[in-house]
């Protein structure tokens, strides 16, 4: 097995509705994201997935979040744009694009600071 990943980032604002503290007020983050694809075998030239393909797919989703007020996006009008929900959103958007006979999306990690983050593995899997 091979875990192939790309790291990226985006900047956005948000607030957490009904949060009992400062995060209830509008603020921003420079989010860092790691997307990992797990390959069970390699292609004829020795790749699980071409980094160029992986980067392109990830960029398409990240561009939807970059320099936006996340609370105003359709995905977050009813749920808080917490790190957990952002990771799940990115995962759910990428999963159909990163599912192949050789590989599949394994996880999405989201960091809202250099020291605080989480990893989401999808709903139908064991961590």
Protein Blocks (a to p, Z undefined) as FASTA:
>chain_A
ZZdddddddddddddehiacjklpgcddddddddddddfbdcfkopabdfklmmmmmmmm
mmmmgopafklpmklmmbccdfklmmmmmmmmmmmmmgcfkbccfbdcddfbfkbccdde
bjkbcZZ
